[in-house]
């Protein structure tokens, strides 16, 4: 008889007090996950909401909730936490009752979950500190709970006198020897995840920037999209990539500045996707969805919705990872005819528009995105309001002198 089988047979009650503590910690984690879910929901849906843990720029649950990292595989991280702590609690209860699959059931599976939760906590803490640059108090409480569960899992294995990996193998063997139990658990777990994905609307997916006012839009004689002044004194031409985070910020700033001079400044949009799918100058995978996004914008333009799709593509990446952006979903939300849109995405004429813009970028010796031309003066990365103001004042002076 192996060591684990011996302990399962003769010492099934070892560590029961530890399992009770694990159950209590799982319930505490469940409660914190509920609060984080509430924070995430109201942060995204209620502009007047203010969380108690929004202390400052460095300690702010709302900043973490608004980041693209707060959602994974179509669900908020907190929902995954709810599911995980529920499973941990059920397993702990199962380990306390007499009807177990074997004497030490389910200590191996619990240890595997504790390890996964501990590693996930370490990853999320790193993301929060280095990428989001803001920490969430309730998240840190969960990191502590997950660390405690991992340590308790190690202690439980020691008290039970079994190797945790051997215990995991014993648990899996017990499950696979009972196919009805295995299928029932798989259906319940898969059903819970699928149900959550189907029933919870993507309330965190915001499209459009509400602070930007409506401005006149149109297309010039060359087919280039513009927004702003109908009869401009100053023209700002933007070469941009929808997957570039710097482009997103610069475009938002440019739109805000254009809105301050609605009768004077026109902003022109030209595509420069750094994606080898449509840009022959890109030799390696860089922005692998930029070409798709540019095509989506041009297909929306064929239904007179270019700027709506432009804003949707840029703004949604404030709160959703680029890999999770669904252009069909965006097209439906801005009111496009989906049959027409889906057909358009495969049309060669859309690629011709994008290639036209890239040819213009090469002619102007544009080396990166974003690049702006305020009249004829290039500005890589963006331009300031003072630059635009000086250009506007000079244009107005020229116009006045010509009268």
N, C-alpha and C positions, 0 to 999 in steps of 0.2 A: 504494500500500500504506500502511495506517495505521501510526502509530508503534508501537502495541502489536503489530500483525502483524509489523512489521519486527523487533522485538526477539524475538518468539517464533521467527521463522525463523532469525535470524542469531546470537542470543546466548542459547541455551537453557540454558547451564551457569552463567550468572552467579548468584551467591548460594548456591551449593550448600553452602558451609560454614555459612552462616546457617541453612539448612534443617536441617542436622545439629544445630545448637544448638537450634532449635525442637523437633526430635524429642526431644532430651534433656529439655527443659523440659516437654514434654507428658507424658513418662514420669514425671518428678518430680511433676507435678500429679496424675497418675493414682495414684501412691503415696500422696500426701497425702489424696486423695479416699477411698481405701480406708480409711485410718486414721480419717477423719472419719465414714465410714459405720459403722465399728466402734464409735466413741464414741457415735454417735447410737443405735445398736441397744442397747448395754449400758446407757446412761443411762436408756433407757425400759423396759428389761426386767429389770434386776438392781439391786435397792435397795442392795446392798452395793458396787456398782461406784464407783470413784473414779478419774477421769481425771488423767493427769499434768499436764494443762494447766488443771486447776481450781485456780488459784493463790489467788484472792481474789474478792471480789464483782465487781470490775471486769474481771478477766481470768479468765474461766471458760467453758470449752468446754461444760460441762454445762448452764449457764444458757442458752446459745445453742441447744443441742440440744433443750432442753425447751420452747423458745418455739414458738408457732404458725408463726413465720416460717421454721422449719427444714424445712418441707414445702411443696412447690409442685406443683400439678396431680397430686396423689395419690402423689407420690414425695418422699423426702427430697432436699433440695438436693444433698447429697453424691452421691446416685445420678445426678442430672443431670450433676454434675461428672465422674463416672466415664465416662458416655456421651460427654460432650463431649471429654474428654482422649483417649479412645480414638479418636474420629473425627479429632482433630487429629493424633495420632500416625500413623494410617493415611494421612492426606493427606500428611503430611511424608514418609513412606516412599515413597508414590506419586510424590512430586515428585523423588525421588532415583533412581528406576529409569528405564530407557530406554523402557519401554512407557507413555508418558504420552499424554493426549488431545491435547496440543500441547506445544510446547517449554517454556512457562512454567507449565504445569499443575502444581498447582492453587493458585497463589499468590493469585489473587483471592478464591477461596472461603476460603482460610486467613485472609486479612486480614479478611474479613467475620466469621469466627468469633472472631478475636482482638478485634475491635472490640466484638462482642456480649458476650464474656467480660469485657472491661474495664469496660463500662457496667454489667454485672450486678454486678461487684465493687464499683464505686462505690455502687451502690444498696444492696447488702447491708451494706457498711461503714456507711453512713448509718443503716440500720435497726438494726444492732447497737449503734451508739454512742448513738443518740437514742431508740430505742423499747425495745430490750431492755436498754439501759444496761449491757451487758457485752460484752467482746470475746473472741474465740476465737483463740488463737495459731495453730492450724493453718489457720484461715480466713484470717488475715492473711498467712500464707505463700502461700496461693493467690492472694490479692489481688496480692502481689508478683509471682508467676509470671505472672498475667494481664496485669499492667502491662508486664512484660518482653516477653511475647509480642506485645503491641500495638506496642511500640516496635520490636521486631525486624521486625514486619510492615511498618512504615513504612520501615525501613532496607532491607529486602529489595526493596520496591517501587522505592526510589531506586536501589539497586544494579542492579536489573533494567531500569532506565530506562523504567518504565511507570507510568502512573497506576493506583493500586490499583483504582479503580472501573472503569476500562477493562479491567483484568485480570479483574475479576469478571464483566464482561459477556462477555469472551472465554471464560471458563470455563463460563458458563451456556450459551453458544451451542454449545460443544463437547459439553456434556452432552445438550442437546436434539437435537443432530444424531445422537446415538447412543441411540435409545430403549431398546434392550436394557440398556445400562449404566445409564441413568437409572432404569428400572423396577427393576432389580436393587438399586441403592443405596436406592431408596425403600422397597422391601420389607424390606431388611435393617435400615434405620434405624427404620421404623415397627414392624417386628416386635420389635426390641430394646426399644423404649419400651413397646409393648403387653404384651410378655412380662414386663417388669419390673413393670408395674402389676398384672398378673394374678397373678404368682407371689410377689410380696413382700406379705405380710399387713400390714395397717395396725397394726403393733405400737405405734405412737406414739399411738394413740387410746385414752386411758384413760377409763374411766367409773367414777364413784363415788369417794368420798374414804375411803380405808382407815382413816384415823385417827378417823373418826366412828363411835361405837358404835351398835349397833342399839337403837332405842327403840320403845315402843308407838306405833302410828299408828291413825288412824281418821278419821271424818267426823262433824261436829257436826250438830245438828238443822237447820241451814240448808244443809247440804251442803258446808261448808268443810272442807278437808283440814287435819288437825293431826298433829303428832308431839310426843312428850314425855309429860308426866304424864297419867295416866288421870283423876285427880281433881285438877286444878291449883288452886293458890292464886294463881298469876300467869299471865296469858295475854298472850303477845306476838303481835301481828298484823302480818304482813309484806305490804306491797304491792310487787310486784316485777315485773321484766321479764327474761325469760330471755336476752335478747341484750345486756343491760347489764353491762359488766365490773365496775362498782361494786356492782351487785346481787349478782353472783357472789361477790365477796369478802365483802360484808356478810352474805350468807346463810350462807356457810361459818362465819363468826365466830359468827353467831347460833346455828347448830346446835351448835357447840362449847360455847357457854355454856349452851344448853339441856341438854346432856348432863351438865353439872356439877350440875344440879338436877333429876334425872330424875323425882322424885316430887312436884315442886313447880311446875315451869314447863312450859307447853304453848306450842308455836310453831304459829301458824295461817298458812296460805299463801293469799294472794289475788292474782289476776292483775291486772296493769296494763301490758299491752304498749303500748309507744310506737310503734305501727305503724298507719298509716292504713288498713290492710286490715281492722282490726276496732275501731279506736279513732277515733271521729269527731272527737275534739278534736285529733288530729294532722293537720295540713294539708299536710305535706311528707314526703318519704321520709326516715325517720330510722332506725328499727330494722326493716328490711324482712322479717325472719324471726321477729320476736318473736311475732306472732299464730300463725304455724305451730307454733312451739314450745309455746305455751300450749295449742293444740288437741291436740298430741301428748301433753302431760302429762294432759289430761283424758281422752283416748282410752285411755291406759294405765290411768287410774283405773277405767275401766269393766271392766278385767280385774284390778282390785285391785293395780295396780303403779304408783300415782301417784308415790310417793316414789322408787322405782327410776328412773322416767323423769325425775323432777325432778333427781335427783343426776346422772344421765347427761347431761342437757342442760347443766347448769351445769358439771360437772367436765370434760367433753370439750373445752370451750372454753379450758381451761388450756393445752392442747397442740395444738389444731386451730383454724384460723381459722373463724369463724362461717359464712362462705360455703361451707366444705367439710363442714359437719356434715350427715350423712345420717340423717334421723329414722327412716327405714325400717330402716337398719342398726342404730340404737340399739334400736328396738323388737324386732328379732330377737335382739339380744344379751341383752336382759333377759327374753326368753322369752315374748313376746306371740304370740298367734295373729295372723299377719300378715293373713289375709283379713279378720278382724273389725276389726283396727286400720285397715287401708286404707279400709274402708267408713266407719268411724267418723269419719275425718278430714273427710268431707264432710257430716256430719250437722249440722243446724241446732241441735239440742239442746246441742251442744258450745259453739257460739257464745253460746247463752243463758247458760251458766255464766260465760263470760268477761265478758259484758256485765253480769251481776249483780255481779261483783267490781268492775268499773269504775264502776258506779253507786254502790257502797258507798264507793269511793275519792273520788268527787265529793262525796258527802254528808259525808265526813270532811275535805273540803277538802285532799286530798292533791295536791301540786303537782309532785312529781317522784319518781323511783325511785332507790334504794330508800327507802321510808318505813316506819318501824316504830312501832307503838303498844305501849308497855310498860304493860299495863292500859290506861288512857285517855290516857297522856301520849305525845304524838308526838315522834319523833326522825327527822329526815330525814338520810339517809346512813348511819345505823347508830347503835348505842348501845354503851356500854362495859360491861364486866363489873361495875364498881363501881355503875353505875346499876341493873343487874339485881339485884345483891346487896342494895342498899338497899331495893328494891321487895320482894324476897323476905322480908327481915327484917321489914319493916313488915307484910306479909301474915301472916307467922307470928305476930307480936305480936297482930294483930287476931284471928286464929283462936284463940290461947291465951286472950285476954281474953273471948272469947265462950263459953268452956266453963264 
